[in-house]
Amino acid sequence: MSRAPLIGTRLRERRIAAGMRQGDLSRAAGISPSYLNLIEHNRRNVTPEVLERLAQALDLAPEEFSERDPGALVAELRAAAASFPGSGAEADRAGELAGRYPGWAQLIADLQTHIAGLRQGMAALNDRLGHDPHLSAALHELLSALSAVRATAGILVETEDLSPDWQRRFHLNLHQDSERLVDGAEALVSWLDHSGEEPESVAVAPQDELEAWLARIGWTLPDEAAPDQIQGREARALARAWTGQAQKDIAMIPEAGLRKALAAGGDPALIAARFGVPVHAAMRRIAFRPGSDAGLVVCDASGTLLFRKPVPGFSPPRYGAACPLWPLFAALARPGQPVRAVVEMPQPGGGRFLCLAWCEARLPWGFAGPELREAAMLILPDPAPPADQAPIAAGTTCRICPREACPARREPSILGSAPAAAAKPQRGAARPG
């Protein structure tokens, strides 16, 4: 949008406030009254020289008639009007509002940004309520304690000929289960209190916001201005870093060469060797091509997931630890060695995937400091399993994995058992590629 509509309207307001007629101001500025009339009615652009003379005639600074980015402010006002279609706001007159009352216009734009942040925070908190393992554990403990209290109370009420000894036992059970119930309630209240301390920062983690944004744009390189659409400052910084890395990867592995390499088998180690780039760069290029059905997860030496691009049937956990049977963690233990394995996720909803993992190590402090490791795993759907290797029966995370017989289980599952065929102990193992 041109700056003239904002300047013209504001100039007219200042002239009227100063008690000057158009003829007086035009003579003082050395322009014709007709030209000034066109400027004030937003029908003619104004040059910086003319604007400076007009400002001097009104005893004002030229900055009084312009904003740093009026087009962005008008766009925010129109977005605010579109968010409340029943309000009757005249979106086509947003430029006039920004020109005549820039302070109020900025306030409306800031409130719109604040409301959008609150909505996003509510959506993220709703997602957290459904996925946070700590909340799930607290609710599970509450339900378990309530069920035990109800069962014990039912026995005491319905059984008339209980001996005093058995009554004492049931009263003791009732007391202990009541204490469990109190402890579970306190844990839940503590979780909710913590979430309420900083609702906007707690509800939305920057990494989650980044991955949600990437999912919306299809996990491909956006235009340069796209990261500015992200609400959170930290998430915007992550998005710019991701965009910069994607641009470097494309420069190192051009699309034409990548297509030929994929047609020849698409092995990321061979692609890396062909173009002289790190294996992780080749994995990123495969995962972030437009229309790619490959997933990607990245972790650091602690096993914490740093990045997650899920695929249907293989969704890395948002909170909590991932399945220790993933080839990702086998690669983490031996940097520089490829790990290849077929992984079967539990049904319903799971699938079979070829997972290629690679760990890179670096020494940012030299030999005098610790080694930093970062492992990445490329997830390719629906492979044909090798004849000499059985699939690994893995999962997402133990808490929601139904494989009860898994020897790698570290905690009970809150779900039911998997079908018998899927619950067999895994016979396969991740192997060097």
C-alpha positions as CSV (number, residue, x, y, z in Angstrom):
1,M,0.0,0.0,0.0
2,S,1.2,3.5,-0.7
3,R,2.2,5.8,2.1
4,A,0.2,8.7,0.5
5,P,-3.2,7.7,2.0
6,L,-1.8,7.8,5.5
7,I,0.1,11.1,4.9
8,G,-2.8,12.9,3.2
9,T,-5.3,12.1,5.8
10,R,-2.9,13.0,8.6
11,L,-1.9,16.2,6.9
12,R,-5.5,17.3,6.7
13,E,-6.0,16.6,10.4
14,R,-2.9,18.6,11.4
15,R,-3.9,21.5,9.2
16,I,-7.4,21.7,10.6
17,A,-6.0,21.4,14.1
18,A,-3.7,24.4,13.4
19,G,-6.7,26.5,12.2
20,M,-5.2,27.0,8.7
21,R,-7.0,27.0,5.4
22,Q,-5.8,25.1,2.3
23,G,-4.9,28.4,0.6
24,D,-2.8,29.6,3.5
25,L,-0.9,26.3,3.8
26,S,-0.4,25.9,0.1
27,R,1.1,29.4,-0.2
28,A,3.4,28.8,2.8
29,A,4.6,25.5,1.2
30,G,5.0,27.0,-2.3
31,I,2.4,24.6,-4.0
32,S,-0.9,25.2,-5.6
33,P,-4.2,24.8,-3.6
34,S,-5.4,22.2,-6.1
35,Y,-2.3,20.1,-5.5
36,L,-2.7,20.3,-1.8
37,N,-6.3,19.3,-2.1
38,L,-5.4,16.2,-4.1
39,I,-2.8,15.3,-1.5
40,E,-5.2,15.7,1.5
41,H,-7.8,13.5,-0.3
42,N,-5.2,10.8,-1.0
43,R,-5.3,11.3,-4.7
44,R,-1.7,12.3,-5.3
45,N,1.6,11.2,-3.9
46,V,3.8,13.7,-2.1
47,T,7.5,14.0,-2.6
48,P,9.8,14.3,0.4
49,E,10.7,17.9,-0.4
50,V,7.1,19.0,-0.5
51,L,6.3,17.1,2.7
52,E,9.2,18.9,4.4
53,R,7.9,22.3,3.3
54,L,4.4,21.4,4.5
55,A,5.7,20.3,7.8
56,Q,7.7,23.5,8.3
57,A,4.6,25.5,7.5
58,L,2.7,23.6,10.2
59,D,5.7,23.9,12.6
60,L,5.9,20.1,12.7
61,A,8.5,17.5,12.0
62,P,8.1,15.5,8.7
63,E,8.0,12.3,10.8
64,E,4.6,13.3,12.1
65,F,3.1,12.4,8.8
66,S,4.6,8.9,8.3
67,E,5.1,5.6,10.0
68,R,7.9,3.1,9.6
69,D,5.8,0.5,8.0
70,P,2.2,1.7,7.5
71,G,1.4,-1.1,5.1
72,A,2.1,-3.7,7.8
73,L,-0.1,-1.8,10.3
74,V,-3.0,-1.6,7.8
75,A,-2.6,-5.4,7.1
76,E,-2.8,-6.1,10.8
77,L,-5.9,-4.0,11.1
78,R,-7.6,-5.9,8.2
79,A,-6.5,-9.2,9.8
80,A,-8.2,-8.1,13.1
81,A,-11.4,-7.3,11.2
82,A,-11.3,-10.6,9.4
83,S,-10.9,-12.4,12.8
84,F,-14.3,-11.0,13.9
85,P,-16.5,-11.0,10.9
86,G,-19.6,-10.1,12.9
87,S,-18.1,-6.9,14.3
88,G,-19.1,-4.7,11.3
89,A,-15.5,-3.2,11.1
90,E,-14.9,-1.4,7.7
91,A,-11.8,-3.3,6.6
92,D,-11.6,-1.1,3.5
93,R,-11.1,2.0,5.7
94,A,-8.2,0.5,7.7
95,G,-5.8,2.9,6.0
96,E,-7.8,5.9,7.0
97,L,-7.9,4.7,10.7
98,A,-4.1,4.2,10.7
99,G,-3.6,7.6,9.2
100,R,-5.8,9.6,11.5
101,Y,-5.3,7.7,14.7
102,P,-2.0,5.8,14.5
103,G,-1.8,5.2,18.2
104,W,-5.3,3.6,18.5
105,A,-4.6,1.6,15.3
106,Q,-1.4,0.3,16.8
107,L,-3.2,-0.6,20.0
108,I,-5.8,-2.6,18.0
109,A,-3.1,-4.4,16.1
110,D,-1.3,-5.2,19.3
111,L,-4.5,-6.6,20.9
112,Q,-5.0,-8.7,17.8
113,T,-1.5,-10.1,18.2
114,H,-2.1,-10.8,21.9
115,I,-5.5,-12.5,21.2
116,A,-3.8,-14.7,18.5
117,G,-1.1,-15.7,21.0
118,L,-3.7,-16.6,23.6
119,R,-5.6,-18.7,21.2
120,Q,-2.5,-20.5,20.2
121,G,-1.6,-21.0,23.8
122,M,-5.0,-22.5,24.5
123,A,-4.6,-24.9,21.5
124,A,-1.2,-26.0,22.7
125,L,-2.4,-26.4,26.3
126,N,-5.2,-28.6,25.0
127,D,-2.7,-30.7,23.1
128,R,-0.6,-30.9,26.2
129,L,-3.5,-32.1,28.3
130,G,-4.0,-34.9,25.9
131,H,-0.3,-36.0,25.5
132,D,1.7,-34.9,28.6
133,P,2.9,-38.2,30.2
134,H,3.2,-36.5,33.7
135,L,-0.5,-35.5,33.5
136,S,-1.4,-39.0,32.3
137,A,0.4,-40.5,35.2
138,A,-1.3,-38.2,37.7
139,L,-4.7,-39.0,36.3
140,H,-4.0,-42.7,36.2
141,E,-3.0,-42.7,39.9
142,L,-6.2,-40.8,40.8
143,L,-8.4,-43.2,38.9
144,S,-6.6,-46.2,40.5
145,A,-6.9,-44.8,44.0
146,L,-10.6,-44.0,43.5
147,S,-11.3,-47.5,42.2
148,A,-9.6,-49.0,45.2
149,V,-11.5,-46.8,47.7
150,R,-14.8,-47.6,45.9
151,A,-14.1,-51.4,46.0
152,T,-13.2,-51.3,49.7
153,A,-16.1,-49.2,50.7
154,G,-18.5,-51.5,48.8
155,I,-17.2,-54.5,50.7
156,L,-17.6,-52.8,54.0
157,V,-21.2,-51.7,53.2
158,E,-22.4,-54.9,51.5
159,T,-20.9,-57.5,53.8
160,E,-22.7,-57.6,57.1
161,D,-20.9,-60.5,58.8
162,L,-17.3,-59.3,58.5
163,S,-15.2,-60.2,61.5
164,P,-13.5,-57.4,63.4
165,D,-10.1,-58.5,62.1
166,W,-11.2,-58.2,58.5
167,Q,-12.9,-54.9,59.2
168,R,-9.6,-53.5,60.6
169,R,-7.8,-54.7,57.4
170,F,-10.3,-53.1,55.1
171,H,-10.2,-49.9,57.2
172,L,-6.4,-49.9,56.9
173,N,-6.7,-50.4,53.1
174,L,-9.2,-47.6,52.9
175,H,-6.9,-45.3,54.8
176,Q,-3.9,-46.1,52.6
177,D,-5.9,-45.7,49.4
178,S,-7.2,-42.4,50.7
179,E,-3.6,-41.2,51.2
180,R,-2.8,-42.3,47.6
181,L,-5.8,-40.3,46.5
182,V,-4.6,-37.2,48.3
183,D,-1.1,-37.6,47.0
184,G,-2.4,-38.0,43.4
185,A,-4.6,-34.9,43.7
186,E,-1.7,-32.9,45.1
187,A,0.5,-34.0,42.1
188,L,-2.2,-33.0,39.7
189,V,-2.8,-29.6,41.4
190,S,1.0,-29.0,41.4
191,W,1.1,-29.6,37.6
192,L,-1.9,-27.3,36.9
193,D,-0.4,-24.6,39.2
194,H,2.9,-24.8,37.3
195,S,1.1,-24.5,34.0
196,G,-0.7,-21.4,35.1
197,E,2.3,-19.5,36.2
198,E,3.3,-18.5,32.7
199,P,0.5,-19.6,30.4
200,E,1.9,-18.3,27.2
201,S,5.4,-19.6,27.7
202,V,4.5,-22.9,29.3
203,A,1.7,-23.8,26.9
204,V,3.8,-23.5,23.7
205,A,7.4,-24.7,23.5
206,P,9.4,-23.0,20.7
207,Q,10.4,-26.3,19.2
208,D,6.7,-27.4,19.1
209,E,5.7,-24.2,17.5
210,L,8.5,-24.6,14.9
211,E,7.4,-28.1,14.0
212,A,3.7,-27.1,13.8
213,W,4.7,-24.4,11.4
214,L,6.8,-26.7,9.3
215,A,3.8,-29.2,9.1
216,R,1.6,-26.4,7.9
217,I,4.0,-25.5,5.1
218,G,4.6,-29.1,4.1
219,W,8.1,-29.4,5.6
220,T,9.6,-27.6,2.6
221,L,11.7,-24.5,2.2
222,P,9.3,-21.4,2.5
223,D,9.8,-17.9,1.1
224,E,12.0,-15.6,3.0
225,A,9.2,-13.8,4.8
226,A,7.4,-16.9,6.0
227,P,9.2,-17.3,9.4
228,D,7.9,-13.8,10.4
229,Q,4.4,-15.3,10.5
230,I,5.3,-17.3,13.6
231,Q,4.0,-15.9,16.8
232,G,6.8,-16.6,19.3
233,R,10.1,-14.8,19.1
234,E,12.1,-17.9,20.0
235,A,10.2,-20.0,17.5
236,R,10.8,-17.4,14.8
237,A,14.6,-17.6,15.5
238,L,14.4,-21.4,15.2
239,A,12.5,-21.1,11.9
240,R,15.1,-18.7,10.5
241,A,17.9,-21.1,11.5
242,W,16.0,-24.0,10.0
243,T,15.4,-22.0,6.8
244,G,19.1,-21.1,6.6
245,Q,20.2,-24.7,7.0
246,A,17.8,-25.8,4.3
247,Q,19.1,-23.2,1.9
248,K,22.7,-24.4,2.6
249,D,21.6,-28.1,2.1
250,I,20.0,-27.2,-1.3
251,A,23.1,-25.3,-2.4
252,M,25.3,-28.3,-1.5
253,I,23.0,-30.9,-3.0
254,P,21.1,-29.4,-6.0
255,E,17.7,-30.8,-6.9
256,A,18.7,-32.2,-10.3
257,G,21.6,-34.2,-8.7
258,L,19.4,-35.3,-5.9
259,R,16.8,-36.7,-8.3
260,K,19.4,-38.8,-10.0
261,A,20.8,-40.1,-6.8
262,L,17.3,-41.0,-5.5
263,A,16.7,-42.9,-8.8
264,A,19.9,-44.8,-8.2
265,G,18.8,-46.0,-4.8
266,G,18.7,-43.0,-2.6
267,D,21.3,-44.2,0.0
268,P,22.1,-41.1,2.1
269,A,25.7,-42.3,2.7
270,L,26.3,-42.6,-1.0
271,I,24.6,-39.2,-1.7
272,A,26.8,-37.6,1.0
273,A,30.0,-39.1,-0.6
274,R,28.9,-38.1,-4.1
275,F,28.5,-34.4,-3.1
276,G,31.1,-34.3,-0.4
277,V,28.7,-33.3,2.3
278,P,27.8,-34.7,5.8
279,V,25.4,-37.7,5.9
280,H,23.0,-35.6,8.0
281,A,22.8,-33.0,5.2
282,A,21.8,-35.8,2.8
283,M,19.2,-37.1,5.2
284,R,17.7,-33.6,5.5
285,R,17.5,-33.2,1.8
286,I,15.7,-36.5,1.4
287,A,13.2,-35.7,4.2
288,F,12.5,-32.1,3.2
289,R,12.0,-32.5,-0.5
290,P,8.5,-31.3,-1.7
291,G,6.2,-34.2,-1.4
292,S,8.6,-36.4,0.5
293,D,7.1,-39.3,2.5
294,A,10.2,-39.7,4.6
295,G,10.3,-38.9,8.3
296,L,13.3,-37.6,10.3
297,V,14.2,-37.6,14.0
298,V,17.3,-36.0,15.6
299,C,18.6,-36.5,19.1
300,D,21.6,-35.4,21.2
301,A,23.8,-37.5,23.4
302,S,21.3,-37.6,26.2
303,G,18.7,-39.2,23.9
304,T,16.5,-36.1,23.9
305,L,14.6,-35.6,20.7
306,L,15.7,-32.3,19.1
307,F,13.6,-32.5,16.0
308,R,10.7,-34.6,14.8
309,K,9.2,-35.0,11.4
310,P,6.5,-37.7,11.8
311,V,5.1,-40.0,9.2
312,P,1.8,-41.8,9.3
313,G,2.2,-44.8,11.5
314,F,5.4,-43.5,13.1
315,S,4.9,-40.5,15.4
316,P,7.8,-39.7,17.7
317,P,6.6,-38.7,21.2
318,R,6.1,-35.0,22.0
319,Y,6.9,-35.5,25.7
320,G,8.9,-38.1,27.5
321,A,11.5,-40.6,26.3
322,A,11.3,-42.5,23.0
323,C,11.5,-46.2,22.4
324,P,15.0,-47.4,23.2
325,L,14.9,-50.0,20.4
326,W,15.0,-47.3,17.7
327,P,18.1,-47.6,15.5
328,L,18.6,-43.9,16.3
329,F,20.0,-44.8,19.7
330,A,22.1,-47.7,18.4
331,A,23.8,-45.2,16.1
332,L,24.3,-42.8,19.0
333,A,26.5,-45.3,20.7
334,R,28.9,-45.7,17.7
335,P,29.5,-42.4,15.8
336,G,30.5,-42.7,12.2
337,Q,29.0,-46.1,11.6
338,P,25.7,-46.5,9.7
339,V,22.9,-48.4,11.3
340,R,20.1,-49.9,9.2
341,A,17.0,-51.8,10.5
342,V,13.4,-52.5,9.6
343,V,11.1,-51.4,12.4
344,E,7.5,-52.5,12.9
345,M,5.3,-50.2,15.0
346,P,2.4,-51.7,17.0
347,Q,-1.1,-52.0,15.6
348,P,-3.6,-50.5,15.3
349,G,-2.2,-47.6,13.2
350,G,1.4,-48.7,13.1
351,G,3.4,-49.7,10.0
352,R,6.7,-51.1,8.8
353,F,9.6,-48.7,8.1
354,L,13.2,-48.9,7.0
355,C,15.2,-46.8,9.4
356,L,18.7,-45.5,8.5
357,A,20.6,-43.9,11.4
358,W,23.9,-42.1,11.6
359,C,25.7,-40.3,14.4
360,E,28.1,-37.4,14.0
361,A,30.5,-36.2,16.7
362,R,32.2,-32.9,17.1
363,L,34.8,-31.3,19.4
364,P,33.8,-27.7,19.9
365,W,36.3,-27.3,22.7
366,G,39.0,-29.4,21.1
367,F,40.7,-32.3,22.8
368,A,40.5,-30.5,26.1
369,G,36.7,-30.6,26.2
370,P,33.9,-33.2,25.9
371,E,32.7,-34.7,22.7
372,L,29.2,-33.7,21.5
373,R,27.2,-36.2,19.6
374,E,24.1,-35.8,17.4
375,A,22.3,-38.7,15.8
376,A,19.7,-38.6,13.0
377,M,17.4,-41.3,11.7
378,L,15.7,-41.3,8.3
379,I,12.3,-43.1,8.4
380,L,11.2,-44.6,5.0
381,P,7.8,-46.2,4.9
382,D,6.8,-49.7,3.7
383,P,10.1,-51.4,2.9
384,A,10.5,-55.1,2.0
385,P,12.3,-56.6,5.0
386,P,15.7,-58.3,4.2
387,A,15.6,-62.0,4.1
388,D,18.3,-62.3,6.7
389,Q,16.9,-59.8,9.2
390,A,13.6,-59.9,11.1
391,P,11.9,-56.6,11.8
392,I,12.4,-54.9,15.2
393,A,9.1,-54.8,17.1
394,A,9.4,-51.3,18.5
395,G,7.0,-48.6,19.6
396,T,6.7,-44.9,20.3
397,T,7.2,-44.7,24.0
398,C,6.7,-47.4,26.8
399,R,3.8,-45.6,28.4
400,I,1.6,-46.0,25.4
401,C,3.1,-49.1,23.8
402,P,1.0,-52.3,24.1
403,R,4.0,-54.7,23.7
404,E,3.9,-56.2,27.2
405,A,6.6,-58.8,26.5
406,C,9.2,-56.3,25.3
407,P,12.4,-56.8,27.2
408,A,13.3,-53.1,26.8
409,R,10.2,-52.0,28.6
410,R,11.0,-49.5,31.4
411,E,7.5,-48.8,32.7
412,P,4.0,-50.3,32.5
413,S,1.7,-49.2,29.6
414,I,-1.6,-47.6,30.2
415,L,-3.0,-49.3,27.1
416,G,-4.1,-52.8,26.6
417,S,-1.9,-55.6,25.2
418,A,-0.9,-55.8,21.6
419,P,-2.3,-58.6,19.4
420,A,-0.4,-61.9,20.0
421,A,1.5,-61.7,16.7
422,A,2.8,-58.2,17.4
423,A,3.6,-58.9,21.1
424,K,6.3,-61.5,20.3
425,P,9.8,-60.5,21.5
426,Q,11.6,-58.9,18.7
427,R,14.0,-61.2,16.9
428,G,15.6,-58.5,14.8
429,A,18.2,-56.0,15.9
430,A,19.6,-52.9,14.4
431,R,22.8,-53.7,12.5
432,P,25.5,-51.7,11.0
433,G,24.6,-50.7,7.4
